[in-house]
Amino acid sequence: MRRFLIVGHRASTDPEFSLDDLAGGAGRMDILLNAANAALHLAHGLRRDVEVGLSLLGPPDPPRLVRFEGFRLRNFQPDIRSNAALVRLALKDASRVERETSPGVFGSKTGFEEALDRLGPAFVYLREGGKDIRDAILPADATFVLSDSQDLTAAEERCLVARGALATGLGPMPLHTDHAITLVHNELDRRNV
Amino acid sequence: MRRFLIVGHRASTDPEFSLDDLAGGAGRMDILLNAANAALHLAHGLRRDVEVGLSLLGPPDPPRLVRFEGFRLRNFQPDIRSNAALVRLALKDASRVERETSPGVFGSKTGFEEALDRLGPAFVYLREGGKDIRDAILPADATFVLSDSQDLTAAEERCLVARGALATGLGPMPLHTDHAITLVHNELDRRNV
């Protein structure tokens, strides 16, 4: 199983966020949805062995966790606008108990640290300056943690350090979140893990 | 300079294609625009040393070539819907002589083979089963050629073979076009070419 947790510091927690303004009004929800696409889509079909958590920390009612389980998903599209509608549905109920709001899509009122513990068990923190992934010994069943267009906060980084996360880099250039996920998948595909 | 040519076999050549139906009515224009994003965007800013050609071969008035020059672009966004508007503008004039319709965006009535010759000089054809890019000696200033969700036609493949294109693969899994471009960039970034 491969797991990705993507942190959206400004990502809207309003179940009525506009599908026509994902980059603006919805707080760079486009970054999170492009990342989920990179994590879950192959050329033909879905990666069934992938789990994606979106940590939504923007107004009006943070924190929220929206989780996608590849092997259960049925309505997940290459088009991020359609998937944004799945996220809206998952935001409707603000319960701390997780609910499946569409096949393979789960929503709950869960913060970043609790999201780490729900995904786990080992962590890889993708950031510039980390040990090159091509040379890294990656833990099995790791959760890869990425941020949106902002860096992780110091507090978030401390949560990762406390869990022994391996800081890993992907090459010399700073990349978009979805591109980083593509590179992780390629490395793991090549290792056949 | 890095160059990418992406072939959209069904991509609309109607300057009024709908911005709200890029995946459907516009003939998988979303694939071409996501590919252009992967080619041109870094985390912060654009890759100025990149040129992208979109070969649009769908109805009603094919063929068309829309070309983006990274070092001249001014209005290119992470949001593909905005960039789709730039493509529409480039489709307005069906002249065989190329025109710059917005800074760094050029449109002309140009077919696949002529597009190859305009980009050139050397070609890398990205396809499953090609020689692994990590082991390949890549020609300098190559144009990387990719298809949309359909394979290149036999006639298109012959054009590439005639130009000595190097068939190159990216790993064991079939990938989306934009993910393939991300992997090419990473390999070239690592080689610092």
Chai-1 contact restraints between the chains, C-beta under 6 A:
chainA,res_idxA,chainB,res_idxB,connection_type,confidence,min_distance_angstrom,max_distance_angstrom,comment,restraint_id
A,A23,B,D79,contact,1.0,0.0,6.0,A-B,restraint_1
A,A43,B,P174,contact,1.0,0.0,6.0,A-B,restraint_2
A,A43,B,L175,contact,1.0,0.0,6.0,A-B,restraint_3
A,A43,B,H176,contact,1.0,0.0,6.0,A-B,restraint_4
A,D79,B,A23,contact,1.0,0.0,6.0,A-B,restraint_5
A,G171,B,N186,contact,1.0,0.0,6.0,A-B,restraint_6
A,G171,B,D189,contact,1.0,0.0,6.0,A-B,restraint_7
A,G171,B,R190,contact,1.0,0.0,6.0,A-B,restraint_8
A,P172,B,D189,contact,1.0,0.0,6.0,A-B,restraint_9
A,M173,B,D189,contact,1.0,0.0,6.0,A-B,restraint_10
A,P174,B,A43,contact,1.0,0.0,6.0,A-B,restraint_11
A,L175,B,A43,contact,1.0,0.0,6.0,A-B,restraint_12
A,H176,B,A43,contact,1.0,0.0,6.0,A-B,restraint_13
A,H179,B,T182,contact,1.0,0.0,6.0,A-B,restraint_14
A,T182,B,H179,contact,1.0,0.0,6.0,A-B,restraint_15
A,T182,B,T182,contact,1.0,0.0,6.0,A-B,restraint_16
A,L183,B,N186,contact,1.0,0.0,6.0,A-B,restraint_17
A,N186,B,G171,contact,1.0,0.0,6.0,A-B,restraint_18
A,N186,B,L183,contact,1.0,0.0,6.0,A-B,restraint_19
A,D189,B,G171,contact,1.0,0.0,6.0,A-B,restraint_20
A,D189,B,P172,contact,1.0,0.0,6.0,A-B,restraint_21
A,D189,B,M173,contact,1.0,0.0,6.0,A-B,restraint_22
A,R190,B,G171,contact,1.0,0.0,6.0,A-B,restraint_23
